[in-house]
C-alpha cells in the first residue's frame, strides 16, 4: 500500500500538474480552506474530495490527478452569457445541507431538513456550481433554472439493481443521488410501506420500504459501505410523505433502529464539527467569549443511543439541537433531561440562532425550579 502524501504535498503536486498542462495564470493554495484559487480569485477548486480519491486510488493515482487537472480547467472556463446557451447543460444535485453552507454563494432549496438541492453546469470534465450572480446575469430565477435542470435529469438514462432486499442505483454518472428527486419513478418501485431512501454518496441512491425489515437491514449495510467511499453525502434516511421527503428513523422497537440512529448521529456530528470550526473563527475574530458546545452521544442503560449537548453554568454558550441536554452546575449534581422538557421548562432562556445545523444561544442557567420541572434522567 502506497503511503499517502500530506495535504500540502498533494496540493503542490496538483498545482505542478496544472501548470505543466498549460496554466499560465497565478494559482494560490489556501491551506485553511484546502483549496486552489485561480487568477484574481475568480474561481476555486476545493481539494477534500480530490485528496480522498487520490489516497484511496493507490495504483491509479495518475488517473485521479488527470481528472482533477481537467476539473481545474473546467472551473476556469467563463460561464455562458446567455441562459439558452447553458440551459441544456444544467442538472440538479443533492448534497448535505451543511455542504451548501460551506460553499459561498451557491443557492439551494432545502430538502428534508438536512439536505439541499443545488444546480450545476455539467461539463465533460467537471460539474460546476452556479452562483446567484449567474442567475442574475441570465435574468432567470433559481427555480426557473431548477425546472430546466429537472427536465434534463429526466432525460438521462437511469439504471437500478435489486440487492440485499433494496433497490440500488447503478448508473455511475455522478447523478445517482440526484435521482432522489424523481419521486414519480421512485413510487413505481415495489416496496412495502412508504418509500425510504438514503444517498450516502453521489453514486448511490438506495430505496426500500418502511415495512420491509430485510430491505431496511440491507439498506443500512449498503449505506455503511458507500459512506466509506469518496464523495460521501450523508447517513440520514428520508421517507417520501406524499410529495415531500422528510427525515426518518424507524421506531425504537425496530431491529434496525440502532443502526439507522447511529448513521444519523454520525452525519449530524460531522455537520456540527464543521460548524464549530467556523463559529470558533467568527467568535475569535469578533472577540466574543462564547462556548460552542459539542454534539455528543450518550447511551442509556437499555442500550439506546441519544444525541446530547452540555449546558454549563456561568458560561455563555451556543447549544446544538439534541435529544437530551446535560446540565453541569458549579455546585450540585448534574442533571440530564429530554430536549422537549428542557424547552418547556427553560425555553425562555434559549435564543434561536438562524444557522444550520440549528443552535440556541444560552446566556444564563436554569433556576432550581426549572431544573426540577425537567426531571432528571440520571436518577
C-alpha positions in Angstrom: 0.0 0.0 0.0 1.4 3.4 -1.0 1.9 5.9 1.7 -0.5 8.8 1.1 1.1 12.3 0.8 0.3 15.1 3.2 -2.4 17.5 2.2 0.2 20.2 1.5 2.3 17.8 -0.7 -0.8 16.8 -2.6 -1.8 20.4 -3.3 1.7 21.2 -4.6 1.6 18.1 -6.8 -1.7 19.1 -8.3 -0.5 22.7 -8.8 2.6 21.4 -10.6 0.5 19.2 -12.9 -1.9 22.1 -13.7 1.0 24.3 -14.7 2.5 21.5 -16.8 -0.8 21.2 -18.6 -0.7 24.8 -19.7 -2.0 27.1 -16.9 -0.3 30.5 -17.3 -2.2 32.4 -14.6 -1.4 32.5 -10.9 -2.5 29.6 -8.6 -3.0 30.3 -4.9 -3.1 27.5 -2.4 -5.2 28.3 0.7 -4.2 26.0 3.4 -7.1 26.7 5.8 -9.8 26.2 3.1 -7.8 23.4 1.5 -8.4 24.8 -2.0 -6.7 26.2 -5.1 -7.8 29.6 -6.3 -7.4 30.9 -9.8 -6.1 34.2 -11.0 -7.9 37.1 -9.2 -9.9 34.7 -7.1 -12.3 34.2 -10.0 -12.8 30.5 -9.1 -11.8 27.9 -6.6 -11.3 24.1 -6.7 -11.7 22.6 -3.2 -9.4 19.7 -2.6 -11.0 17.5 0.0 -12.6 15.1 -2.5 -9.5 15.2 -4.7 -7.3 14.3 -1.8 -9.6 11.5 -0.6 -9.8 10.0 -4.1 -6.1 10.2 -4.6 -5.2 8.5 -1.3 -7.8 5.8 -1.9 -6.7 5.1 -5.5 -3.2 3.7 -4.6 -2.5 2.1 -8.0 -4.4 4.7 -10.2 -3.3 8.0 -8.7 -2.2 9.3 -12.0 -5.7 8.9 -13.4 -7.1 10.8 -10.4 -4.6 13.7 -10.9 -5.6 13.9 -14.6 -9.2 14.1 -13.7 -8.7 16.9 -11.2 -6.4 18.8 -13.7 -9.4 18.7 -16.1 -11.7 19.9 -13.3 -9.4 22.9 -12.8 -9.6 23.9 -16.5 -13.3 23.3 -16.5 -13.8 25.6 -13.4 -11.7 28.3 -15.1 -14.0 28.5 -18.2 -16.2 31.5 -18.4 -19.9 30.9 -17.8 -22.0 31.4 -20.9 -23.6 34.8 -21.1 -27.0 33.6 -22.4 -29.2 31.3 -20.5 -30.2 29.5 -23.7 -26.6 28.5 -24.2 -26.4 26.8 -20.8 -29.9 25.6 -20.3 -29.4 22.1 -21.8 -26.3 21.5 -19.6 -27.9 22.3 -16.2 -28.5 19.4 -13.8 -29.7 19.3 -10.2 -27.5 17.9 -7.4 -28.5 16.8 -3.9 -25.9 17.4 -1.1 -25.9 17.6 2.6 -27.2 21.0 3.7 -24.0 21.7 5.5 -22.2 21.4 2.2 -24.1 24.3 0.8 -23.4 26.3 4.0 -19.7 25.8 3.4 -19.7 26.8 -0.2 -20.2 30.6 -0.5 -22.9 31.9 -2.9 -24.3 28.6 -4.1 -28.2 29.0 -4.0 -30.1 25.9 -2.9 -33.5 24.7 -1.9 -33.9 22.9 1.4 -34.8 19.2 1.1 -35.8 17.0 4.1 -34.3 19.4 6.6 -30.8 18.1 6.4 -30.3 18.2 2.6 -30.3 20.8 -0.2 -30.8 20.9 -3.9 -28.4 22.9 -6.0 -27.8 23.4 -9.7 -24.6 22.6 -11.6 -23.3 23.4 -15.1 -22.5 19.9 -16.4 -19.3 19.9 -18.4 -17.4 16.9 -19.9 -14.5 17.4 -17.5 -16.4 18.7 -14.4 -19.6 19.8 -12.7 -19.6 23.5 -11.8 -21.7 25.0 -9.1 -23.7 28.0 -10.3 -23.7 31.2 -8.1 -26.5 33.6 -7.7 -24.6 36.1 -9.8 -25.0 33.9 -12.9 -28.8 33.5 -12.4 -29.0 37.3 -12.1 -26.9 37.8 -15.3 -29.1 35.4 -17.2 -32.3 37.1 -15.9 -33.8 33.9 -14.5 -34.7 32.8 -11.0 -33.1 29.8 -9.2 -36.5 28.0 -9.6 -36.7 28.6 -13.3 -33.3 27.2 -13.7 -34.1 24.3 -11.5 -37.1 23.4 -13.7 -34.8 23.2 -16.7 -32.3 21.1 -14.7 -35.0 18.7 -13.7 -36.1 18.2 -17.3 -32.5 17.4 -18.2 -32.3 14.9 -15.4 -35.4 13.2 -16.6 -33.8 12.7 -20.0 -30.8 10.9 -18.6 -30.8 7.1 -18.6 -31.1 5.5 -15.1 -30.2 2.0 -14.0 -31.3 0.3 -10.8 -30.5 -3.1 -9.5 -32.0 -5.1 -6.6 -29.6 -6.2 -3.9 -29.8 -7.1 -0.2 -33.5 -6.6 -0.4 -33.2 -2.9 -1.6 -33.1 -1.0 -4.8 -29.6 0.5 -5.6 -28.8 3.0 -8.3 -26.1 1.7 -10.7 -25.9 4.4 -13.4 -22.5 5.7 -12.3 -22.8 9.1 -13.9 -22.3 11.3 -10.7 -26.0 12.0 -10.6 -27.4 8.9 -8.9 -28.1 10.8 -5.7 -29.9 13.4 -7.8 -32.4 10.8 -8.8 -33.9 11.1 -5.3 -35.8 14.0 -6.9 -37.5 11.7 -9.4 -40.4 10.9 -7.0 -42.8 9.5 -9.6 -40.1 7.0 -10.6 -39.4 6.0 -7.0 -43.2 5.5 -6.4 -43.1 2.8 -9.1 -40.7 0.7 -7.0 -42.4 -2.4 -5.4 -41.7 -1.6 -1.8 -43.5 -2.5 1.4 -44.9 0.6 3.1 -43.6 4.2 2.3 -40.5 4.6 0.2 -37.4 5.1 2.3 -34.3 6.4 0.7 -30.6 7.1 1.5 -28.0 8.9 -0.5 -24.7 8.0 1.2 -22.6 9.4 -1.7 -23.0 10.8 -5.2 -23.0 7.4 -6.8 -25.6 5.8 -4.5 -29.3 6.1 -4.1 -30.7 3.3 -2.0 -34.5 2.7 -1.8 -36.5 0.3 0.3 -39.8 0.3 2.2 -40.7 1.4 5.7 -42.3 -2.0 6.4 -39.6 -4.1 4.9 -37.4 -5.4 7.7 -35.0 -7.3 5.5 -34.8 -4.4 3.0 -34.0 -1.8 5.6 -31.3 -4.0 7.1 -29.8 -4.3 3.6 -30.1 -0.5 3.2 -28.0 0.0 6.3 -25.3 -2.4 5.1 -25.1 -0.7 1.7 -25.0 2.8 3.2 -22.2 1.9 5.6 -20.1 0.7 2.7 -20.9 3.7 0.5 -20.1 6.2 3.2 -16.5 4.9 3.3 -16.1 5.7 -0.5 -15.1 9.0 -2.0 -17.6 12.0 -2.1 -19.9 11.0 0.8 -23.1 12.9 1.4 -25.0 11.7 4.5 -26.1 8.8 6.5 -29.6 10.3 7.3 -32.5 8.4 5.9 -35.6 10.0 4.2 -39.2 9.0 3.9 -41.4 10.0 1.0 -44.5 11.5 2.7 -46.9 12.4 -0.1 -44.9 14.6 -2.4 -42.3 15.6 0.3 -39.1 13.9 1.5 -38.8 14.0 5.3 -36.1 12.9 7.7 -36.9 9.4 9.0 -36.0 6.9 11.6 -37.7 3.5 12.2 -39.4 3.2 15.6 -37.2 2.3 18.6 -38.6 -1.2 18.6 -37.4 -1.9 15.1 -34.5 -4.3 14.7 -32.6 -1.8 12.6 -33.4 1.3 14.7 -29.9 1.5 16.4 -28.1 1.1 13.1 -30.1 3.9 11.5 -29.8 6.1 14.5 -26.0 5.7 14.6 -25.7 6.6 10.9 -27.9 9.7 11.5 -25.9 10.8 14.6 -22.6 10.4 12.8 -23.8 12.6 9.9 -25.0 15.3 12.4 -21.8 15.0 14.4 -19.8 15.7 11.3 -22.0 18.7 10.3 -21.8 20.2 13.8 -18.0 19.6 13.9 -17.6 21.6 10.7 -19.8 24.3 12.0 -17.9 24.5 15.3 -14.7 25.4 13.5 -16.4 28.2 11.6 -18.1 29.6 14.7 -14.9 29.5 16.7 -13.2 31.5 14.0 -16.0 34.1 13.9 -16.1 34.4 17.7 -12.3 34.8 17.9 -12.4 37.5 15.2 -15.2 39.3 17.0 -13.5 38.9 20.4 -16.5 37.1 21.8 -16.1 34.6 24.7 -18.8 32.1 23.7 -18.6 28.3 24.2 -19.6 26.5 21.0 -20.9 23.3 22.7 -20.2 20.0 21.0 -22.7 17.5 19.7 -22.1 14.3 21.7 -23.6 10.8 22.1 -24.8 9.0 25.2 -26.1 5.5 25.7 -28.9 4.7 28.1 -29.0 1.7 30.3 -31.3 -0.1 27.8 -28.6 0.5 25.1 -30.5 3.2 23.2 -28.2 5.9 21.8 -29.1 9.6 22.2 -27.5 12.9 20.9 -26.5 15.1 23.8 -25.4 18.7 24.4 -23.9 20.1 27.6 -25.3 23.3 29.1 -22.7 24.7 31.5 -23.5 27.1 34.4 -21.9 30.6 34.2 -20.9 30.2 30.5 -22.4 31.9 27.5 -22.9 29.1 25.1 -24.2 28.0 21.7 -26.0 24.7 22.1 -26.7 22.2 19.3 -30.2 20.8 19.0 -30.0 17.3 20.6 -32.3 14.7 22.0 -31.1 15.2 25.6 -29.3 18.0 27.5 -26.8 17.6 30.3 -26.7 20.4 32.8 -23.4 20.9 34.6 -23.7 23.0 37.8 -20.9 24.7 39.7 -22.4 23.2 42.9 -24.7 20.3 42.8 -25.1 17.1 40.9 -25.5 17.1 37.1 -29.0 16.9 35.6 -30.0 15.3 32.3 -33.3 16.0 30.6 -35.1 15.3 27.3 -35.0 18.2 24.8 -38.8 18.8 24.8 -38.9 19.0 28.6 -35.9 21.5 28.5 -37.7 23.7 26.0 -41.0 23.6 28.1 -39.2 24.5 31.3 -36.5 26.8 30.2 -37.3 27.8 26.6 -37.3 31.5 27.6 -33.5 31.2 28.1 -32.9 29.7 24.6 -32.4 32.2 21.8 -32.8 30.6 18.3 -29.8 31.3 16.1 -30.5 31.4 12.3 -27.9 28.9 11.2 -27.7 25.3 10.1 -27.2 22.9 11.8 -29.5 24.6 14.4 -28.2 26.1 17.5 -29.5 28.0 20.5 -27.8 30.8 22.4 -28.0 30.5 26.2 -26.6 33.3 28.3 -27.9 32.2 31.7 -28.5 29.0 33.6 -31.9 27.5 34.5 -33.2 28.0 38.1 -33.5 25.1 40.5 -37.3 25.2 39.9 -36.8 25.0 36.2 -34.4 22.1 36.5 -36.8 20.3 38.8 -39.6 20.8 36.2 -37.5 19.0 33.6 -37.0 15.8 35.7 -33.6 14.1 35.8 -32.8 11.1 33.7 -29.8 10.4 35.8 -31.9 9.4 38.9 
